[in-house]
Amino acid sequence: MSPMRQFSRPLQRMLVALLMMTCAVPAWSSPEEDRQAFMALFRERFPDIPPQDYIHGSMMLSADARSQYDSIMDFPPFQGDIDRGREIWEKPFGNGRTFSDCFKDGARNLAGHYPQYDEASGRVVTFEMAINQCLSANGEAEFDYGDTSTMGVLTAYARLLSDGMLMDIRVDTEAAKQKYEAGRALYFQRIGQHNLACASCHLTHAGRYFRDELLSPTIGQALHFPVFRGGEFLFTLHMRYQRCMEAVRAVPFAAGSEELNNLEYFHSYLSNGLPLKSSVYRR
């Protein structure tokens, strides 16, 4: 069956519009209409799945995978990495301050507000960027965004401080919308030797298998990073973007790059209203 024929005619037209979106010719006047359109497509595709289950990614479609996940999360084998992240978070800087001093309420219930557009710098700021800004402000060397032994384990702990908060990404100004639209354009841009986009797998073919992987829907994906694949290998969200780009045989953007920051901004907005559940097992 054609991938399009699984949807009703109105949603087929919506899907075509989504797939034809570019930064220059947006299909809707607001990011919220984008989010509602994605949700409408997935509700029709997965009518028996309640919205809160989207935090589990493709496991929402497999009872066996969800059971395995629950068992592993009872005693996560990656707890040592989270503990190392906590040690970094709590270790005083040279001036005696700690990361907690940089953020309101010690960064509790904060990560769901990131990424956010910063008017002063004219760019999207991710939670990882805010951590590096904290380091710089306190006279410390910044962490490499791709270093799992520092930024990776630190965010594995720090994002847990926001577990359960609802994602709340804001796109309030025209300048912010331009960054959002740049991220949206990249999400739908076909790249690499395989000529695939993020949307090819996680919108059009969500719920289907790619090789031996059950493809997760776009909604909910940004809620649970970092993840520990196989219970052992830490992946940040930007590392996951990079691996996907490599899988389609494209040269990936650097972790922390403007391109991936904008992509994360768009991607995260689509999960607004759903609870964060960070540092989890993934197959």
C-alpha positions as CSV (number, residue, x, y, z in Angstrom):
1,M,0.0,0.0,0.0
2,S,1.2,3.5,-0.8
3,P,2.4,5.4,2.3
4,M,-0.1,8.1,1.5
5,R,-3.1,5.8,1.4
6,Q,-3.0,5.1,5.1
7,F,-4.4,8.6,5.7
8,S,-7.7,10.2,4.9
9,R,-7.8,12.6,1.9
10,P,-7.7,15.8,4.0
11,L,-4.7,14.5,5.9
12,Q,-3.1,13.3,2.7
13,R,-3.2,16.9,1.5
14,M,-1.8,18.1,4.8
15,L,1.0,15.6,4.5
16,V,1.8,16.7,1.0
17,A,2.0,20.3,2.3
18,L,4.2,19.3,5.2
19,L,6.6,17.4,2.9
20,M,6.8,20.4,0.5
21,M,7.5,22.9,3.3
22,T,10.5,25.2,2.9
23,C,11.9,28.0,5.0
24,A,10.8,30.5,2.3
25,V,7.3,29.1,1.8
26,P,5.8,28.1,5.1
27,A,2.6,26.1,5.0
28,W,1.0,27.7,8.1
29,S,1.1,31.0,9.9
30,S,2.3,29.7,13.3
31,P,4.4,27.0,14.9
32,E,1.3,25.9,16.8
33,E,-0.5,25.0,13.6
34,D,2.5,22.9,12.6
35,R,2.3,21.0,15.9
36,Q,-1.4,20.5,15.6
37,A,-0.9,19.2,12.0
38,F,1.7,16.7,13.1
39,M,-0.5,15.5,15.9
40,A,-3.5,15.1,13.6
41,L,-1.4,12.9,11.3
42,F,-0.2,10.7,14.1
43,R,-3.7,10.5,15.7
44,E,-5.0,9.1,12.5
45,R,-2.0,6.8,12.1
46,F,-2.1,5.6,15.7
47,P,-5.7,6.1,16.9
48,D,-5.3,3.9,20.0
49,I,-2.2,5.6,21.4
50,P,-2.8,8.3,24.0
51,P,-0.6,11.4,23.6
52,Q,1.3,10.8,26.9
53,D,2.7,7.5,25.4
54,Y,4.6,9.4,22.8
55,I,7.3,10.0,25.4
56,H,8.3,6.4,24.8
57,G,9.1,6.7,21.1
58,S,8.7,3.6,19.1
59,M,8.2,1.5,22.3
60,M,4.6,2.9,22.4
61,L,4.0,0.5,19.5
62,S,5.6,-2.6,21.0
63,A,4.4,-4.1,24.3
64,D,7.5,-6.4,24.4
65,A,9.9,-3.5,23.9
66,R,8.1,-1.4,26.6
67,S,8.3,-4.4,29.0
68,Q,12.0,-4.7,28.4
69,Y,12.4,-0.9,28.9
70,D,10.5,-1.0,32.3
71,S,12.7,-3.8,33.5
72,I,15.9,-2.1,32.6
73,M,14.9,1.2,34.0
74,D,14.3,-0.4,37.4
75,F,18.1,-0.9,37.7
76,P,19.6,1.2,34.9
77,P,23.1,0.0,34.0
78,F,24.1,3.5,33.2
79,Q,23.5,4.9,36.6
80,G,27.3,5.3,37.0
81,D,27.3,7.8,34.2
82,I,24.5,9.8,35.7
83,D,26.3,9.8,39.1
84,R,29.5,11.1,37.3
85,G,27.3,13.9,35.9
86,R,26.0,14.8,39.3
87,E,29.6,15.0,40.6
88,I,30.4,17.5,37.8
89,W,27.3,19.5,38.5
90,E,28.0,19.7,42.2
91,K,31.8,20.3,42.1
92,P,32.6,23.9,42.9
93,F,34.2,26.2,40.3
94,G,37.4,28.0,41.2
95,N,35.3,30.9,42.6
96,G,33.3,28.5,44.9
97,R,30.1,28.7,42.9
98,T,28.4,25.7,41.2
99,F,26.2,25.1,38.2
100,S,23.1,25.3,40.4
101,D,24.0,29.0,41.1
102,C,23.6,29.8,37.4
103,F,20.0,28.8,37.1
104,K,16.8,29.6,38.9
105,D,15.8,27.0,41.5
106,G,19.0,25.2,40.8
107,A,17.8,24.3,37.2
108,R,14.8,22.3,38.5
109,N,11.9,22.2,36.0
110,L,14.0,24.3,33.6
111,A,15.2,22.1,30.7
112,G,11.7,22.0,29.1
113,H,12.1,25.7,28.3
114,Y,15.1,25.0,26.1
115,P,15.9,25.6,23.3
116,Q,14.9,29.3,23.4
117,Y,15.6,32.2,21.2
118,D,17.9,34.9,22.7
119,E,17.1,38.3,21.4
120,A,20.5,39.8,22.6
121,S,22.6,37.3,20.6
122,G,20.1,36.7,17.8
123,R,20.4,32.9,18.0
124,V,18.8,29.9,19.5
125,V,20.2,28.8,22.9
126,T,20.1,25.2,23.9
127,F,20.3,23.8,27.4
128,E,23.9,22.7,26.6
129,M,24.7,26.2,25.5
130,A,23.3,27.6,28.8
131,I,25.6,25.2,30.6
132,N,28.6,26.5,28.7
133,Q,27.5,30.1,29.3
134,C,27.5,29.2,33.0
135,L,31.1,27.8,32.8
136,S,32.3,30.9,30.9
137,A,30.6,33.3,33.3
138,N,32.5,31.6,36.2
139,G,35.9,31.7,34.5
140,E,35.8,28.0,33.6
141,A,36.6,26.3,30.2
142,E,33.6,25.4,28.2
143,F,32.8,21.8,27.4
144,D,32.8,20.3,23.9
145,Y,29.2,19.7,22.9
146,G,30.2,16.3,21.5
147,D,32.2,15.1,24.6
148,T,30.1,12.4,26.4
149,S,32.5,12.3,29.3
150,T,31.7,15.9,30.2
151,M,28.7,17.6,28.5
152,G,27.1,14.2,27.9
153,V,27.1,12.8,31.5
154,L,26.5,16.3,32.9
155,T,23.3,16.8,30.9
156,A,22.3,13.2,31.6
157,Y,22.1,14.3,35.3
158,A,21.0,17.9,34.8
159,R,18.0,17.1,32.6
160,L,16.8,14.7,35.2
161,L,16.1,17.7,37.4
162,S,13.3,18.6,35.0
163,D,11.8,15.1,34.6
164,G,8.0,15.4,34.5
165,M,7.8,19.1,33.5
166,L,5.9,19.8,30.4
167,M,7.8,20.8,27.3
168,D,7.2,24.6,26.9
169,I,9.1,26.0,23.9
170,R,8.2,29.6,22.9
171,V,8.4,31.2,19.5
172,D,7.2,34.6,20.4
173,T,8.9,37.0,17.9
174,E,9.5,37.3,14.2
175,A,13.2,36.8,14.7
176,A,12.5,33.6,16.7
177,K,10.2,32.3,14.0
178,Q,12.9,32.7,11.4
179,K,15.1,30.4,13.4
180,Y,12.2,28.0,13.9
181,E,11.5,28.0,10.2
182,A,15.2,27.3,9.4
183,G,15.0,24.3,11.7
184,R,11.8,23.2,10.0
185,A,13.3,23.6,6.6
186,L,16.3,21.3,7.6
187,Y,13.8,18.7,9.0
188,F,12.2,18.4,5.6
189,Q,15.4,18.8,3.5
190,R,16.5,15.7,1.6
191,I,20.2,15.1,2.1
192,G,22.9,12.5,1.5
193,Q,23.4,9.8,-1.0
194,H,20.1,8.2,0.1
195,N,18.2,11.5,-0.5
196,L,16.2,11.2,2.7
197,A,15.0,13.8,5.2
198,C,14.2,13.5,8.9
199,A,10.5,13.6,7.8
200,S,11.0,10.7,5.4
201,C,11.5,8.3,8.4
202,H,9.8,10.0,11.3
203,L,6.7,11.5,9.7
204,T,5.9,9.6,6.5
205,H,7.1,6.2,7.7
206,A,6.7,6.5,11.5
207,G,5.7,3.1,12.9
208,R,7.3,1.2,10.1
209,Y,10.6,-0.7,10.1
210,F,13.8,0.7,8.6
211,R,16.2,-2.3,8.5
212,D,15.7,-3.7,12.0
213,E,14.6,-0.5,13.6
214,L,11.0,0.5,14.3
215,L,10.8,4.2,13.4
216,S,9.5,6.5,16.1
217,P,7.2,9.4,15.4
218,T,8.5,13.0,15.5
219,I,6.3,13.9,18.5
220,G,8.0,12.9,21.7
221,Q,11.5,12.4,20.4
222,A,13.0,15.5,21.9
223,L,11.7,14.7,25.4
224,H,14.0,11.9,26.5
225,F,17.6,12.8,25.5
226,P,20.3,12.0,26.4
227,V,19.6,8.3,25.9
228,F,21.8,5.2,26.6
229,R,21.6,3.0,23.6
230,G,21.8,-0.7,24.5
231,G,21.9,0.6,28.1
232,E,25.5,1.6,27.6
233,F,26.3,4.1,24.9
234,L,25.3,7.7,25.7
235,F,23.8,9.8,22.9
236,T,22.9,13.4,23.1
237,L,20.2,14.7,20.8
238,H,22.7,16.3,18.5
239,M,24.7,13.1,18.4
240,R,21.5,11.4,17.3
241,Y,21.0,13.9,14.6
242,Q,24.5,13.3,13.4
243,R,24.1,9.5,13.3
244,C,20.9,9.9,11.3
245,M,22.8,12.1,8.8
246,E,25.6,9.6,8.6
247,A,23.0,6.8,8.0
248,V,21.7,8.6,4.9
249,R,25.4,9.1,3.8
250,A,25.4,12.9,4.4
251,V,28.2,14.9,6.1
252,P,26.7,15.8,9.5
253,F,26.7,19.3,11.1
254,A,28.8,19.7,14.2
255,A,27.2,19.3,17.6
256,G,26.3,22.7,18.9
257,S,26.2,24.2,15.4
258,E,23.6,26.8,14.4
259,E,22.0,24.3,12.0
260,L,21.4,21.7,14.7
261,N,20.4,24.3,17.3
262,N,17.7,25.5,14.9
263,L,16.6,21.9,14.1
264,E,16.3,21.2,17.8
265,Y,14.2,24.4,18.3
266,F,11.7,23.2,15.7
267,H,11.8,19.6,16.8
268,S,11.3,20.4,20.5
269,Y,8.4,22.7,19.9
270,L,6.4,19.8,18.3
271,S,6.5,18.0,21.7
272,N,5.1,21.0,23.7
273,G,2.7,19.9,26.4
274,L,4.2,16.5,26.9
275,P,6.4,15.6,30.0
276,L,10.1,15.2,29.9
277,K,11.7,11.9,30.7
278,S,15.4,12.1,30.3
279,S,18.4,9.7,30.5
280,V,16.6,6.6,29.5
281,Y,17.4,3.2,27.9
282,R,16.9,2.8,24.2
283,R,17.6,-0.2,22.1
